[in-house]
């Protein structure tokens, strides 16, 4: 069955395109136009009743949530992108969840004016910046002594953490003081699959 990925090549959806490119799995990219309420249409709600992207379909199998989609694509391709050992896989998914649950809410909040067209309230902006700084300092300390988030090898953990850090660019949040993080980000986003995923 042909795999279809629904959602743009940005935000949380981007990581699914990047993983697909890394593992070499063929798929059809299906746009979902929120301005036209595609996400509330009958055809899309059959794929994801929550009306959110990304989503995946393969025949009668439908899947939502970007991390779950990444895991499925890796397994479907028979790839070791999540890691070659139980420990490496656990570490890659640990950092994936860490970034999604801890860092993402703060960077996404700072980036939200880009799509809401409404400025953040000063207290909300201050809280988001403080939260981002707290978790970025943890990532910086880790990357100062590890070439990749899960250790010695590039993994899905790097894709998921880097995809969260993309929100810093949306919000013009300056990462330059995080030198190890900036160097790692430049390294992982120079991969051919990253550019392929961007289209």
PyMOL commands that set and color helices and strands:
alter all, ss='L'
color gray80, all
select helices_A, chain A and resi 11-23+34-36+38-40+42-47+66-77+86-111+113-116+122-143+156-171+179-188+192-198
alter helices_A, ss='H'
color red, helices_A
select strands_A, chain A and resi 3-6+28-30+55-58+61-64
alter strands_A, ss='S'
color yellow, strands_A
deselect
rebuild
show_as cartoon
